[in-house]
Amino acid sequence: MPRLTARTARTARTPRTPGTAGATPGALGPRPLATGRLQVTAALRRNAPYLVYGALFWLVLAIVVFHTPIGGDFGQNAAAVERISKNWRHPANPVIKEPGHGSPYFSPYLVALGFAARATGAAAWEALRWSGLLNLAVLVAGVGIYARTLSRRPLAPVYALAAFTLLWGWQPSFWSGFCGLSSLSQVAPYPSTFAVGLTFLLWAWTDRVVRRGGSWWAHAGLGALGGTLLLIHPITALAAATGVAATVVGRQRIWTRRTAATWAVTLAVALGVAAAWPYFDVFSLAGDTTVDAVHRRLYEQLLPWYGLALAGLPALAWRARRRWRDPLVLMFCADCAIAGYGWISGHYTYGRVFGLLLVPLQFALAVELAEIPPWTRLRALLAPLAVGALCVAFTTQAGSVLPRGVLPALTRPAPWNDYRWVADRVPAGAVVLTDGYQSSHILPAFGLYTVWPAWPDPSTTVADRNRRSVAVSSYFDPSTSAAARRAVVRRYEVGWLLLGRGEHVPYQGAVAARNTATGETLVHLHAG
Protein backbone atom coordinates (compact mmCIF):
# COMPACT_ATOMS: atom_id res chain seq x y z
CA MET A 1 0.00 0.00 0.00
CA PRO A 2 1.49 3.38 -1.02
CA ARG A 3 2.44 5.81 1.69
CA LEU A 4 -0.10 8.61 2.12
CA THR A 5 1.54 12.03 2.38
CA ALA A 6 0.07 15.48 2.88
CA ARG A 7 0.61 16.24 -0.81
CA THR A 8 -1.13 13.08 -2.03
CA ALA A 9 -3.92 13.67 0.45
CA ARG A 10 -4.57 17.13 -0.97
CA THR A 11 -4.48 15.69 -4.46
CA ALA A 12 -6.95 13.03 -3.52
CA ARG A 13 -9.34 15.53 -2.02
CA THR A 14 -9.10 17.89 -5.04
CA PRO A 15 -9.64 16.04 -8.30
CA ARG A 16 -7.99 17.74 -11.25
CA THR A 17 -9.60 18.36 -14.59
CA PRO A 18 -7.93 19.50 -17.79
CA GLY A 19 -6.98 23.16 -17.65
CA THR A 20 -7.46 23.47 -13.86
CA ALA A 21 -4.11 22.34 -12.51
CA GLY A 22 -3.52 23.76 -9.09
CA ALA A 23 -7.03 25.24 -8.87
CA THR A 24 -9.36 24.94 -5.95
CA PRO A 25 -13.10 24.38 -6.12
CA GLY A 26 -15.00 27.56 -6.83
CA ALA A 27 -11.88 29.51 -7.84
CA LEU A 28 -12.49 29.51 -11.58
CA GLY A 29 -15.77 31.42 -11.59
CA PRO A 30 -15.37 34.58 -9.48
CA ARG A 31 -11.63 35.15 -10.01
CA PRO A 32 -11.70 36.56 -13.59
CA LEU A 33 -14.66 38.78 -12.72
CA ALA A 34 -12.96 40.02 -9.56
CA THR A 35 -9.76 40.64 -11.46
CA GLY A 36 -11.64 42.61 -14.11
CA ARG A 37 -13.32 44.72 -11.46
CA LEU A 38 -10.01 45.44 -9.81
CA GLN A 39 -8.51 46.51 -13.12
CA VAL A 40 -11.42 48.82 -13.88
CA THR A 41 -11.27 50.29 -10.38
CA ALA A 42 -7.53 50.84 -10.65
CA ALA A 43 -7.92 52.49 -14.07
CA LEU A 44 -10.65 54.81 -12.78
CA ARG A 45 -8.58 55.72 -9.73
CA ARG A 46 -5.55 56.41 -11.90
CA ASN A 47 -7.49 58.51 -14.42
CA ALA A 48 -9.93 60.21 -12.03
CA PRO A 49 -7.88 63.42 -11.56
CA TYR A 50 -7.64 64.01 -15.30
CA LEU A 51 -11.26 63.06 -15.97
CA VAL A 52 -12.36 65.74 -13.51
CA TYR A 53 -9.84 68.38 -14.58
CA GLY A 54 -10.30 67.70 -18.28
CA ALA A 55 -14.09 67.87 -18.02
CA LEU A 56 -13.94 71.19 -16.16
CA PHE A 57 -11.43 72.56 -18.67
CA TRP A 58 -13.68 71.53 -21.57
CA LEU A 59 -16.78 73.00 -19.96
CA VAL A 60 -15.17 76.38 -19.22
CA LEU A 61 -13.68 76.71 -22.70
CA ALA A 62 -16.94 75.60 -24.32
CA ILE A 63 -18.79 78.42 -22.56
CA VAL A 64 -16.09 80.91 -23.53
CA VAL A 65 -16.14 79.85 -27.19
CA PHE A 66 -19.88 80.51 -27.43
CA HIS A 67 -19.51 83.97 -25.89
CA THR A 68 -16.45 85.08 -27.86
CA PRO A 69 -17.34 87.37 -30.80
CA ILE A 70 -16.38 86.20 -34.29
CA GLY A 71 -12.90 87.39 -35.21
CA GLY A 72 -9.56 86.45 -36.68
CA ASP A 73 -9.66 83.68 -39.29
CA PHE A 74 -13.12 82.50 -38.25
CA GLY A 75 -14.66 84.25 -41.26
CA GLN A 76 -12.34 82.56 -43.74
CA ASN A 77 -13.05 79.07 -42.35
CA ALA A 78 -16.79 79.66 -42.06
CA ALA A 79 -16.84 80.92 -45.65
CA ALA A 80 -15.29 77.64 -46.83
CA VAL A 81 -18.01 75.73 -44.98
CA GLU A 82 -20.61 77.95 -46.67
CA ARG A 83 -19.24 77.29 -50.18
CA ILE A 84 -19.21 73.53 -49.63
CA SER A 85 -22.76 73.52 -48.26
CA LYS A 86 -23.97 75.38 -51.37
CA ASN A 87 -22.04 73.46 -54.02
CA TRP A 88 -19.71 70.72 -52.83
CA ARG A 89 -18.81 69.60 -56.34
CA HIS A 90 -17.58 72.98 -57.56
CA PRO A 91 -17.33 75.32 -54.55
CA ALA A 92 -16.56 78.98 -55.12
CA ASN A 93 -13.57 80.68 -53.54
CA PRO A 94 -14.29 81.20 -49.83
CA VAL A 95 -13.81 84.98 -49.87
CA ILE A 96 -13.89 86.41 -53.40
CA LYS A 97 -16.41 85.74 -56.15
CA GLU A 98 -14.21 83.43 -58.19
CA PRO A 99 -13.95 79.66 -58.71
CA GLY A 100 -12.46 77.97 -55.67
CA HIS A 101 -10.52 75.18 -57.39
CA GLY A 102 -7.25 74.57 -55.59
CA SER A 103 -8.06 76.40 -52.37
CA PRO A 104 -6.41 74.65 -49.39
CA TYR A 105 -9.28 75.78 -47.19
CA PHE A 106 -11.37 72.94 -48.62
CA SER A 107 -9.80 70.43 -46.27
CA PRO A 108 -11.52 67.22 -45.07
CA TYR A 109 -12.41 69.00 -41.82
CA LEU A 110 -14.21 71.96 -43.43
CA VAL A 111 -15.73 69.79 -46.16
CA ALA A 112 -17.23 67.56 -43.47
CA LEU A 113 -18.63 70.62 -41.71
CA GLY A 114 -20.07 71.80 -45.02
CA PHE A 115 -21.94 68.53 -45.43
CA ALA A 116 -23.13 68.77 -41.82
CA ALA A 117 -24.42 72.29 -42.39
CA ARG A 118 -26.14 71.18 -45.59
CA ALA A 119 -27.80 68.21 -43.86
CA THR A 120 -29.00 70.13 -40.81
CA GLY A 121 -29.81 73.44 -42.45
CA ALA A 122 -27.57 75.27 -39.98
CA ALA A 123 -25.71 78.41 -41.00
CA ALA A 124 -22.06 77.85 -41.81
CA TRP A 125 -20.82 80.06 -38.99
CA GLU A 126 -23.04 78.19 -36.52
CA ALA A 127 -21.70 74.82 -37.68
CA LEU A 128 -18.14 76.05 -37.28
CA ARG A 129 -18.80 77.42 -33.81
CA TRP A 130 -20.39 74.15 -32.67
CA SER A 131 -17.37 72.26 -33.99
CA GLY A 132 -15.32 73.99 -31.29
CA LEU A 133 -16.86 71.61 -28.74
CA LEU A 134 -15.60 68.61 -30.70
CA ASN A 135 -12.17 70.16 -31.17
CA LEU A 136 -11.78 70.82 -27.45
CA ALA A 137 -12.83 67.25 -26.63
CA VAL A 138 -10.30 65.82 -29.10
CA LEU A 139 -7.59 68.12 -27.74
CA VAL A 140 -8.25 67.21 -24.09
CA ALA A 141 -8.39 63.50 -24.92
CA GLY A 142 -5.24 63.70 -27.03
CA VAL A 143 -3.20 65.46 -24.34
CA GLY A 144 -4.30 62.95 -21.71
CA ILE A 145 -3.64 59.86 -23.82
CA TYR A 146 -0.23 61.06 -24.97
CA ALA A 147 0.81 62.04 -21.44
CA ARG A 148 0.01 58.46 -20.40
CA THR A 149 2.71 57.21 -22.80
CA LEU A 150 5.27 59.25 -20.86
CA SER A 151 4.18 58.58 -17.28
CA ARG A 152 1.73 56.38 -15.37
CA ARG A 153 1.40 58.85 -12.51
CA PRO A 154 -2.22 60.05 -12.05
CA LEU A 155 -1.29 63.74 -12.11
CA ALA A 156 0.91 63.61 -15.23
CA PRO A 157 -1.96 64.36 -17.68
CA VAL A 158 -3.29 67.10 -15.39
CA TYR A 159 0.06 68.85 -15.28
CA ALA A 160 0.54 68.29 -19.02
CA LEU A 161 -2.74 70.00 -19.95
CA ALA A 162 -2.01 72.89 -17.58
CA ALA A 163 1.50 73.35 -18.97
CA PHE A 164 0.39 72.99 -22.60
CA THR A 165 -2.31 75.65 -22.31
CA LEU A 166 -0.59 78.09 -19.94
CA LEU A 167 3.20 77.94 -20.35
CA TRP A 168 3.63 80.01 -23.50
CA GLY A 169 4.69 83.60 -22.94
CA TRP A 170 3.82 86.62 -20.83
CA GLN A 171 2.36 88.31 -23.89
CA PRO A 172 -0.57 86.23 -25.20
CA SER A 173 -0.40 85.32 -28.88
CA PHE A 174 -3.60 84.75 -30.83
CA TRP A 175 -2.65 82.46 -33.67
CA SER A 176 -4.17 79.49 -35.42
CA GLY A 177 -2.57 76.29 -34.12
CA PHE A 178 -1.35 77.94 -30.91
CA CYS A 179 -3.24 76.38 -28.02
CA GLY A 180 -2.46 78.80 -25.23
CA LEU A 181 -5.47 79.56 -23.06
CA SER A 182 -6.00 83.02 -24.57
CA SER A 183 -5.62 81.75 -28.11
CA LEU A 184 -7.98 78.82 -27.55
CA SER A 185 -10.77 81.23 -26.64
CA GLN A 186 -10.75 82.27 -30.30
CA VAL A 187 -9.21 79.42 -32.29
CA ALA A 188 -11.01 76.44 -30.70
CA PRO A 189 -13.33 76.05 -33.73
CA TYR A 190 -10.47 76.26 -36.26
CA PRO A 191 -9.21 73.21 -38.18
CA SER A 192 -5.78 73.75 -36.61
CA THR A 193 -7.11 72.97 -33.12
CA PHE A 194 -8.63 69.73 -34.34
CA ALA A 195 -5.32 68.94 -36.06
CA VAL A 196 -3.35 69.48 -32.83
CA GLY A 197 -5.67 67.10 -30.97
CA LEU A 198 -5.24 64.50 -33.72
CA THR A 199 -1.46 64.98 -33.47
CA PHE A 200 -1.40 63.89 -29.84
CA LEU A 201 -3.56 60.86 -30.69
CA LEU A 202 -1.24 60.03 -33.59
CA TRP A 203 1.80 60.18 -31.31
CA ALA A 204 0.14 57.99 -28.69
CA TRP A 205 -0.91 55.44 -31.32
CA THR A 206 2.60 55.41 -32.76
CA ASP A 207 4.06 54.80 -29.30
CA ARG A 208 1.69 51.87 -28.78
CA VAL A 209 2.56 50.32 -32.15
CA VAL A 210 6.30 50.66 -31.50
CA ARG A 211 6.12 49.21 -27.99
CA ARG A 212 3.73 46.34 -28.63
CA GLY A 213 4.18 45.77 -32.32
CA GLY A 214 1.58 46.49 -34.93
CA SER A 215 -0.05 44.66 -37.79
CA TRP A 216 0.02 45.82 -41.39
CA TRP A 217 -3.46 47.22 -40.85
CA ALA A 218 -2.32 49.20 -37.80
CA HIS A 219 0.47 50.78 -39.82
CA ALA A 220 -1.93 51.53 -42.67
CA GLY A 221 -4.26 53.18 -40.17
CA LEU A 222 -1.42 55.32 -38.86
CA GLY A 223 -0.65 56.38 -42.42
CA ALA A 224 -4.29 57.21 -43.16
CA LEU A 225 -4.48 59.37 -40.04
CA GLY A 226 -1.24 61.11 -40.94
CA GLY A 227 -2.39 61.79 -44.50
CA THR A 228 -5.69 63.22 -43.27
CA LEU A 229 -3.81 65.40 -40.82
CA LEU A 230 -1.63 66.69 -43.66
CA LEU A 231 -4.75 67.75 -45.56
CA ILE A 232 -6.40 69.40 -42.56
CA HIS A 233 -3.44 71.54 -41.49
CA PRO A 234 -0.18 70.96 -43.37
CA ILE A 235 2.18 72.85 -41.05
CA THR A 236 0.82 71.06 -37.98
CA ALA A 237 1.27 67.79 -39.88
CA LEU A 238 4.95 68.65 -40.39
CA ALA A 239 5.45 68.99 -36.64
CA ALA A 240 3.37 65.84 -36.14
CA ALA A 241 5.68 63.96 -38.50
CA THR A 242 8.72 64.95 -36.43
CA GLY A 243 6.97 63.54 -33.36
CA VAL A 244 6.23 60.26 -35.12
CA ALA A 245 9.83 59.99 -36.34
CA ALA A 246 11.16 60.83 -32.86
CA THR A 247 8.96 58.16 -31.30
CA VAL A 248 10.03 55.51 -33.80
CA VAL A 249 13.72 56.34 -33.49
CA GLY A 250 13.57 56.67 -29.72
CA ARG A 251 11.41 53.61 -28.95
CA GLN A 252 12.18 51.09 -31.70
CA ARG A 253 14.92 48.83 -30.37
CA ILE A 254 15.11 46.08 -32.98
CA TRP A 255 14.95 46.73 -36.69
CA THR A 256 14.17 43.95 -39.15
CA ARG A 257 13.16 43.88 -42.77
CA ARG A 258 9.54 43.51 -41.70
CA THR A 259 9.83 46.49 -39.34
CA ALA A 260 11.22 48.69 -42.08
CA ALA A 261 8.55 47.46 -44.50
CA THR A 262 5.69 48.24 -42.11
CA TRP A 263 6.88 51.82 -41.60
CA ALA A 264 7.32 52.16 -45.35
CA VAL A 265 3.66 51.17 -45.68
CA THR A 266 2.74 53.84 -43.14
CA LEU A 267 4.53 56.50 -45.18
CA ALA A 268 3.11 55.27 -48.49
CA VAL A 269 -0.48 55.28 -47.21
CA ALA A 270 -0.06 58.78 -45.77
CA LEU A 271 1.22 60.14 -49.07
CA GLY A 272 -1.45 58.26 -51.00
CA VAL A 273 -4.30 59.63 -48.89
CA ALA A 274 -2.97 63.17 -49.25
CA ALA A 275 -2.47 62.82 -53.02
CA ALA A 276 -5.97 61.42 -53.57
CA TRP A 277 -7.78 64.47 -52.14
CA PRO A 278 -9.71 66.06 -55.04
CA TYR A 279 -10.03 69.68 -53.88
CA PHE A 280 -6.38 70.79 -53.88
CA ASP A 281 -2.82 69.57 -54.24
CA VAL A 282 -1.33 69.73 -50.77
CA PHE A 283 2.20 69.06 -52.03
CA SER A 284 2.16 72.26 -54.09
CA LEU A 285 2.13 74.22 -50.81
CA ALA A 286 5.68 73.11 -49.94
CA GLY A 287 7.32 75.88 -51.97
CA ASP A 288 4.51 78.41 -51.78
CA THR A 289 5.56 81.79 -50.35
CA THR A 290 2.09 83.38 -50.29
CA VAL A 291 1.85 83.74 -46.52
CA ASP A 292 5.54 83.92 -45.55
CA ALA A 293 5.48 87.67 -44.93
CA VAL A 294 2.50 87.33 -42.58
CA HIS A 295 4.32 84.75 -40.45
CA ARG A 296 7.45 86.83 -39.88
CA ARG A 297 5.80 88.04 -36.65
CA LEU A 298 6.24 84.56 -35.18
CA TYR A 299 9.99 85.18 -34.95
CA GLU A 300 9.96 88.77 -33.77
CA GLN A 301 8.92 88.23 -30.14
CA LEU A 302 10.35 84.87 -29.15
CA LEU A 303 10.59 85.42 -25.38
CA PRO A 304 7.32 87.40 -24.90
CA TRP A 305 5.40 84.77 -26.86
CA TYR A 306 7.13 81.54 -25.78
CA GLY A 307 9.42 82.38 -22.86
CA LEU A 308 7.46 80.75 -20.03
CA ALA A 309 7.89 77.33 -21.63
CA LEU A 310 11.61 77.56 -20.83
CA ALA A 311 10.66 76.53 -17.28
CA GLY A 312 10.72 73.00 -18.68
CA LEU A 313 14.21 73.26 -20.14
CA PRO A 314 15.98 71.75 -17.08
CA ALA A 315 13.63 68.75 -17.17
CA LEU A 316 14.20 68.24 -20.90
CA ALA A 317 17.97 68.57 -20.43
CA TRP A 318 17.83 65.93 -17.70
CA ARG A 319 15.98 63.58 -20.05
CA ALA A 320 18.64 64.19 -22.70
CA ARG A 321 21.41 63.44 -20.20
CA ARG A 322 19.82 60.16 -19.21
CA ARG A 323 19.04 59.07 -22.78
CA TRP A 324 19.75 61.12 -25.87
CA ARG A 325 17.25 59.08 -27.89
CA ASP A 326 14.38 60.19 -25.67
CA PRO A 327 11.42 61.02 -28.02
CA LEU A 328 10.82 64.43 -26.42
CA VAL A 329 14.48 65.37 -26.88
CA LEU A 330 14.54 64.26 -30.52
CA MET A 331 11.25 66.01 -31.21
CA PHE A 332 12.49 69.28 -29.71
CA CYS A 333 15.72 69.20 -31.73
CA ALA A 334 13.88 68.46 -34.98
CA ASP A 335 11.30 71.23 -34.47
CA CYS A 336 14.05 73.71 -33.59
CA ALA A 337 15.79 72.80 -36.83
CA ILE A 338 12.58 73.42 -38.81
CA ALA A 339 11.97 76.76 -37.11
CA GLY A 340 15.60 77.73 -37.69
CA TYR A 341 15.32 76.85 -41.35
CA GLY A 342 12.25 79.06 -41.63
CA TRP A 343 14.16 82.02 -40.22
CA ILE A 344 17.33 81.52 -42.28
CA SER A 345 15.54 80.81 -45.56
CA GLY A 346 12.89 83.52 -45.19
CA HIS A 347 10.08 80.94 -45.39
CA TYR A 348 8.60 82.23 -42.16
CA THR A 349 5.54 80.00 -42.50
CA TYR A 350 7.65 77.23 -40.97
CA GLY A 351 7.49 79.26 -37.77
CA ARG A 352 4.07 77.75 -37.24
CA VAL A 353 5.88 74.75 -35.73
CA PHE A 354 6.25 76.87 -32.58
CA GLY A 355 2.73 75.69 -31.78
CA LEU A 356 4.11 72.19 -31.09
CA LEU A 357 7.79 72.99 -30.60
CA LEU A 358 7.02 73.88 -26.99
CA VAL A 359 5.40 70.49 -26.27
CA PRO A 360 8.68 68.72 -25.28
CA LEU A 361 9.45 71.50 -22.78
CA GLN A 362 5.92 71.56 -21.38
CA PHE A 363 5.47 67.79 -21.13
CA ALA A 364 8.96 67.13 -19.77
CA LEU A 365 8.19 69.56 -16.95
CA ALA A 366 4.78 68.01 -16.32
CA VAL A 367 6.11 64.45 -16.20
CA GLU A 368 8.97 65.33 -13.84
CA LEU A 369 6.68 67.16 -11.41
CA ALA A 370 4.20 64.27 -11.50
CA GLU A 371 6.94 61.96 -10.20
CA ILE A 372 6.94 63.82 -6.84
CA PRO A 373 7.39 62.13 -4.38
CA PRO A 374 10.25 61.42 -4.09
CA TRP A 375 11.91 64.80 -4.17
CA THR A 376 15.19 65.30 -6.00
CA ARG A 377 17.36 68.34 -6.54
CA LEU A 378 15.90 68.76 -10.01
CA ARG A 379 12.32 68.57 -8.77
CA ALA A 380 13.08 70.96 -5.93
CA LEU A 381 14.23 73.42 -8.59
CA LEU A 382 11.36 72.77 -11.00
CA ALA A 383 8.51 73.09 -8.51
CA PRO A 384 8.95 76.79 -7.59
CA LEU A 385 9.99 77.59 -11.15
CA ALA A 386 6.78 76.05 -12.49
CA VAL A 387 4.62 77.77 -9.87
CA GLY A 388 6.12 81.16 -10.73
CA ALA A 389 5.68 80.62 -14.47
CA LEU A 390 2.08 79.47 -14.00
CA CYS A 391 1.26 82.52 -11.88
CA VAL A 392 2.58 84.83 -14.60
CA ALA A 393 0.67 82.86 -17.24
CA PHE A 394 -2.55 83.02 -15.24
CA THR A 395 -2.41 86.78 -14.83
CA THR A 396 -1.79 87.30 -18.56
CA GLN A 397 -4.15 84.69 -20.02
CA ALA A 398 -6.99 84.12 -17.56
CA GLY A 399 -8.64 87.37 -18.60
CA SER A 400 -9.60 85.68 -21.88
CA VAL A 401 -11.80 83.13 -20.13
CA LEU A 402 -12.97 84.78 -16.90
CA PRO A 403 -15.93 87.21 -16.87
CA ARG A 404 -15.09 90.86 -16.34
CA GLY A 405 -16.73 90.77 -12.94
CA VAL A 406 -14.15 88.23 -11.76
CA LEU A 407 -10.74 89.76 -11.16
CA PRO A 408 -11.40 92.91 -13.22
CA ALA A 409 -7.71 93.87 -13.08
CA LEU A 410 -6.78 91.07 -15.49
CA THR A 411 -5.85 92.03 -19.03
CA ARG A 412 -8.53 91.12 -21.55
CA PRO A 413 -8.32 91.10 -25.35
CA ALA A 414 -10.37 93.73 -27.16
CA PRO A 415 -13.47 92.11 -28.70
CA TRP A 416 -14.10 92.27 -32.43
CA ASN A 417 -17.08 94.14 -33.82
CA ASP A 418 -20.29 92.26 -34.59
CA TYR A 419 -21.35 92.45 -38.25
CA ARG A 420 -24.59 90.52 -38.09
CA TRP A 421 -26.37 93.81 -38.66
CA VAL A 422 -24.82 93.75 -42.13
CA ALA A 423 -25.55 90.06 -42.73
CA ASP A 424 -29.22 90.61 -41.80
CA ARG A 425 -29.59 93.09 -44.69
CA VAL A 426 -27.26 91.72 -47.36
CA PRO A 427 -28.18 88.44 -49.08
CA ALA A 428 -25.65 85.61 -49.05
CA GLY A 429 -23.49 85.55 -52.14
CA ALA A 430 -23.48 89.34 -52.57
CA VAL A 431 -20.24 91.29 -52.93
CA VAL A 432 -19.51 93.94 -50.29
CA LEU A 433 -16.82 96.57 -50.93
CA THR A 434 -15.01 97.53 -47.72
CA ASP A 435 -11.52 98.55 -46.68
CA GLY A 436 -12.03 97.84 -42.98
CA TYR A 437 -9.69 95.32 -41.35
CA GLN A 438 -12.29 93.67 -39.12
CA SER A 439 -15.13 93.81 -41.63
CA SER A 440 -12.95 92.19 -44.31
CA HIS A 441 -12.23 89.28 -41.97
CA ILE A 442 -15.72 88.80 -40.53
CA LEU A 443 -18.20 89.39 -43.36
CA PRO A 444 -17.25 86.17 -45.25
CA ALA A 445 -18.44 84.20 -42.22
CA PHE A 446 -22.01 85.06 -43.22
CA GLY A 447 -21.65 83.96 -46.83
CA LEU A 448 -20.72 87.39 -48.23
CA TYR A 449 -17.93 88.07 -50.70
CA THR A 450 -15.39 90.85 -50.46
CA VAL A 451 -13.40 92.42 -53.29
CA TRP A 452 -10.03 91.97 -51.61
CA PRO A 453 -9.18 88.72 -49.72
CA ALA A 454 -8.23 89.55 -46.15
CA TRP A 455 -6.09 86.39 -45.97
CA PRO A 456 -3.94 85.36 -48.96
CA ASP A 457 -5.27 82.21 -50.58
CA PRO A 458 -2.68 80.28 -52.64
CA SER A 459 -5.43 79.37 -55.11
CA THR A 460 -5.44 82.99 -56.35
CA THR A 461 -2.47 84.51 -58.14
CA VAL A 462 -0.33 87.23 -56.63
CA ALA A 463 -1.16 89.48 -59.58
CA ASP A 464 -4.91 89.11 -58.99
CA ARG A 465 -4.59 89.81 -55.26
CA ASN A 466 -2.49 92.90 -55.94
CA ARG A 467 -4.95 94.09 -58.57
CA ARG A 468 -7.84 93.72 -56.15
CA SER A 469 -5.92 95.53 -53.41
CA VAL A 470 -5.25 98.45 -55.74
CA ALA A 471 -8.92 98.52 -56.79
CA VAL A 472 -10.12 98.79 -53.19
CA SER A 473 -7.58 101.49 -52.32
CA SER A 474 -8.42 103.53 -55.42
CA TYR A 475 -12.16 103.33 -54.78
CA PHE A 476 -11.78 104.87 -51.32
CA ASP A 477 -9.24 107.45 -52.51
CA PRO A 478 -10.98 110.89 -52.58
CA SER A 479 -9.11 111.82 -55.76
CA THR A 480 -10.50 108.87 -57.76
CA SER A 481 -12.98 109.83 -60.48
CA ALA A 482 -16.59 108.66 -60.52
CA ALA A 483 -15.97 106.72 -63.72
CA ALA A 484 -13.09 104.79 -62.11
CA ARG A 485 -15.28 103.92 -59.15
CA ARG A 486 -18.03 102.65 -61.42
CA ALA A 487 -15.46 100.52 -63.23
CA VAL A 488 -14.48 98.86 -59.93
CA VAL A 489 -18.12 98.21 -59.10
CA ARG A 490 -18.83 96.64 -62.50
CA ARG A 491 -15.64 94.57 -62.65
CA TYR A 492 -16.12 92.92 -59.27
CA GLU A 493 -19.96 92.85 -59.30
CA VAL A 494 -20.17 94.98 -56.16
CA GLY A 495 -23.69 95.43 -54.82
CA TRP A 496 -23.02 96.87 -51.37
CA LEU A 497 -20.64 99.40 -49.87
CA LEU A 498 -19.52 99.52 -46.24
CA LEU A 499 -18.06 102.86 -45.19
CA GLY A 500 -16.01 103.22 -42.03
CA ARG A 501 -16.23 106.03 -39.52
CA GLY A 502 -15.25 109.31 -41.15
CA GLU A 503 -15.16 107.91 -44.70
CA HIS A 504 -16.93 110.12 -47.26
CA VAL A 505 -17.00 108.58 -50.72
CA PRO A 506 -19.39 109.62 -53.51
CA TYR A 507 -21.67 106.72 -54.44
CA GLN A 508 -24.78 105.97 -56.44
CA GLY A 509 -27.03 104.20 -54.00
CA ALA A 510 -29.12 104.39 -50.86
CA VAL A 511 -28.16 104.11 -47.20
CA ALA A 512 -29.43 100.79 -45.88
CA ALA A 513 -28.29 101.04 -42.25
CA ARG A 514 -25.94 102.78 -39.87
CA ASN A 515 -24.19 101.38 -36.81
CA THR A 516 -23.83 104.05 -34.15
CA ALA A 517 -21.39 101.95 -32.10
CA THR A 518 -18.81 101.57 -34.86
CA GLY A 519 -19.75 104.58 -36.97
CA GLU A 520 -20.04 102.42 -40.09
CA THR A 521 -22.58 102.94 -42.87
CA LEU A 522 -24.02 100.25 -45.15
CA VAL A 523 -24.97 101.43 -48.64
CA HIS A 524 -26.95 99.53 -51.26
CA LEU A 525 -25.50 100.52 -54.62
CA HIS A 526 -27.77 101.00 -57.63
CA ALA A 527 -27.29 98.56 -60.49
CA GLY A 528 -25.14 100.04 -63.27
Secondary structure, 3 states (H helix, E strand, C coil): CCCCCHHHHHHHHCCCCCCCCCCCCCCCCHHHHHHHHHHHHHHHHHHHHHHHHHHHHHHHHHHHHHHCCCCCCHHHHHHHHHHHHHCCCCCECCCCCCECCCCCCCCHHHHHHHHHHHHHCCCHHHHHHHHHHHHHHHHHHHHHHHHHHHCCCCCHHHHHHHHHHHCCCCCCCCCCCCCCHHHHHHHCCCHHHHHHHHHHHHHHHHHHHHHHCCCHHHHHHHHHHHHHHHHHCHHHHHHHHHHHHHHHHHHCCCCCHHHHHHHHHHHHHHHHHHHCCCCCCHHHHCCCCCCCCHHHHHHHCHHHHHHHHHHHHHHHHHHHHHCCCCHHHHHHHHHHHHHHHHHHHCCHHHHHHHHHHCHHHHHHHHHHHHCCCCCCHHHHHHHHHHHHHHHHHHHHHHHHCCCCCCCCCCCCCCCCCCCHHHHCCCCCCCEEECCCHHHHHHHHHHCCEECCCCCCCCCCCHHHHHHHHHHHHHHHCCCCCHHHHHHHHHHCCCCEEEECCCCCCCCCEEEEEEECCCCEEEEEECCC
